[in-house]
């Protein structure tokens, strides 16, 4: 049986537009600073993997998780330059047979590239990456000076308030 749904870049562009639109509203409504993705001109990629990133204030670490199921770690490249983190790679088709009648085709194959601006204070020279169960986790320590600090409010005794 032939594939009943014709896939072209138009539908992928709609999905990408919706994801980008959702991210914009999440940033506005939640008021949370998120990593900002850099625009990569003149490059078209087949898909963009899902990413979550945050600064863990307790352990003083930057953590970035990238969902890469079906992608071998050897097919992923991580680069840090200045305050930019770039993750690129490729998900390759792994079908054993060359001639197949595709029934469903929802998994995206091909190359991807994501570039993010790192939060202030991330020590890029100490970046580490681990790959487990299809999740790539990139971590780096954050300089203590870059973390927000809590300022204690001192209460003035009543006797000093009356003297003034």
MOCOR-V215303 format. One record per pair of residues at least 24 apart in sequence whose ideal C-beta (glycine too) atoms are under 7 Angstrom apart, sorted by sequence separation. I is the first residue (numbers start at 0). J is the second residue. D is the distance in whole Angstrom. If there is no record, write none. Layout:
I:J:D
I:J:D
//
This chain:
87:111:7
120:144:7
87:112:4
120:145:2
119:145:5
120:146:7
85:112:7
86:113:5
85:114:5
83:114:6
84:115:5
83:116:6
84:117:5
82:116:6
83:117:7
82:117:5
79:123:4
37:83:7
79:126:5
77:128:6
61:117:7
61:118:6
72:130:4
61:121:5
75:135:6
77:137:6
46:107:4
45:107:6
45:108:7
46:109:6
48:111:6
50:113:6
45:109:3
47:111:6
54:118:6
45:110:6
46:111:6
68:133:4
44:110:6
45:111:7
47:113:6
67:133:6
44:111:5
66:133:7
44:112:6
66:134:6
67:135:5
42:112:7
64:134:6
65:135:4
64:136:5
39:112:6
62:136:7
63:137:4
39:114:6
62:138:5
36:113:6
37:114:4
61:138:7
36:114:7
60:138:5
61:139:5
36:115:6
37:116:7
60:139:7
35:115:7
60:140:6
61:141:5
34:115:4
35:116:5
59:140:6
60:141:6
34:116:6
59:141:5
59:143:6
54:141:6
59:146:6
56:146:6
6:104:7
1:100:7
2:101:5
0:100:6
0:102:7
2:104:6
//
